[in-house]
Amino acid sequence: MKYNIKKLTVEHYASVRDIFNQQFPYKDFSLADLHTSWKDRTRDLSIGVFTKEGDLLGFALVENNYTSFIAIHSSYQGINLGSNLITNILKKCIRDNRSMYLYPLHQKKNLIKWYGSHGFHKTYNGYLTFHCHHTRRQSPFLRKLFPC
């Protein structure tokens, strides 16, 4: 499948909202949470993955150094679109010498493992962090990103 990753713009909000509603139950997050994250997003790091025709398949909303939401439409999960989104963001973080943080929903082990495979590590308070500097924890992920 051919797809493009690009910055999210105002015209994408309705599609972001539709995927958000599908992926985040109202008991966990509300549309007000999405709206706040959308309004406060860091525009150069908040990106979406699109079909070549321009349909949104998934998105990542970033506020400063905090990843608010990452979601892929259920019909397109399991084909590395989420990995491509987070990798794209982390490459920009490394280039800009900035770290990234997030709090995985309900601390699900499979999410923590997935983020760990992308260079994040768990902190004492449950947050996950990605440091832009080369540390032992980041080494395997950074070698994948930037092979010698």
N, C-alpha and C positions, 0 to 999 in steps of 0.2 A: 504494500500500500504506500502510495506517495503522499507525503504530508509536508507541511511547512510550519515552522515555529516563528511566531512574530509577536510583537508587543500588542497587548490588549488596548482597545480604544473604546470610546463611549458606544460606538455602534455594536460592540460585542456584549454589552451588559445583559441583554435579554437572554442570550444563549448561555452566558455564565450562570445566570439565575436559574435557568432550566436544569443545567447539570448539577448545580448546587442543591436544588430541591430534590433531585433524584438521589444524590449521594450522601447528603447530611440530613438525618431525621430531625424534625422540628424540635423534638425533646432535647436534642443536643445543641443545636444552633438555630437561630431564627434568621429571617430575611434581614432584620435590622443588623445582625452581626455581619452578614455579607455586605450590606450597604455601607457600613462603617469601614470595612476592609477595602471595599472598592474605592470609596472616596479618599481614603488615606494611603492608597497603594503607591509604591515606588514604581513609577511608570516604566523605567528602563529594565526592571527586573520582573515585573508582572507580565507574564507571557501566556500565550495559548498555542495549542497545536491544532492545525486546521487541515482539512482536506484540500486538494488542489483546487476544488471548486469554491473554497472559502467557508465551509461548514466547520464550526467549532467542535472538536472532539474532546478537549480537556483544557484545563487552565491551572495556573499557579498564581496566587496573589501574594505579593511580598510587601510588607510595610517596613521600611528602613532595613534592619537586619533580621527581621522576623518573618518567617513564612506563615501566613495566616491560613491559607487553604490551598490544597492541591487535590484536584479531582479529575477523573477521566470518566467519560460517559460509559455506562455499564456494557454497552455493545462493543466497546473498543478496549476493554481492559485485557491485560495479559499479553500485549504485543509491544511492550517496552515504551509506550508513549509517555508514561509517568517518569520512567528513567531518563528519557530524552529531555523532558521538561526540567527535572532537577539537575541533570548534568549541565544543561545550558545555563541555568542560574548559577551553579557553582563555578563554572568556568569564568563567568563575569565577576564573581566574588574574588576569585584568585587573581584575576587581572587587576581588579580595583583594590586589592589588599584589604578585603573586608570579610568578616565572619558571618555565619548565618545560624539562626536559632529557630526551633519549632517545638511544639508540644503535640505529640501524636495522640489522636483521639483514643481515649480510654486506655492508653498505654498498652495497646494490643501488641503481643509478642511478634506477630508477623510484620507489623508496620515498623517496629523498632529494628527488627532484623533487616528489613528492606532499606531503611534509612542508613543502618550500619554498613550495608554493602555499598552505599554511596558516600562513605567517609564521615558520617555523623557518629557521635558517641554520646552516651547517656551521662547526664550530670547528676549530682546527688539529689537534686530537687525534681527529677523527672523530665526535665527539658532535654532536648537533643541539641547538640552544637556541632558546627562544622567550622574549623579554624582554617583560615586561608594559608597559614604558614605550613611548611612541611614538618609534620610530626610523625612519630612512629605509627600512630593510629591512622593517619591519612595516607601513609605510604602506598598501601595496595591500591587504593582508589585513585590516587594521583598518578601512579604508574599506568593505570588503564587510560586515564584522561590524556596524559602526556607521555606516550611511550618514547623511549630513548631513540 
